[in-house]
Amino acid sequence: MIQRNVISSPQSSVSAYQASFRLHRVMLAVLLILGATIMVSIYVYQATVIYSTQNNIQAKYALYAQNKRTEANMLAFYAKNQSMENMSRRAQAMGFEPPKSSQIKYVYVPANPAIVQSQSHIVARE
């Protein structure tokens, strides 16, 4: 720091004391400015992180709303295509039609017996 002369006048020791005091004040001012700079930079960093997080949340909310609209449109399309009128119309367009009474064959199945089918005949067990 500041060296003092062994042979010095009282005035020179006072001026050395004042120089030391000035040095401490300058160091304190530098530390205060440095501390304020650090505090401001932390505040700016935190504000930036909060802002970017809010933007991400808003983007995800918009994507969620878009997905919900798409899902609703798909469900409406599915419901429209699965209605009986549309299915009947499409089946008739592909050549399907309701069976005629001559095409229907009814098979009698007894109430409870286990039926085992072989290659040539049906055997019923009770």
Helices and strands as residue ranges (DSSP letters): H 10-81, H 84-93, E 114-117, E 122-125
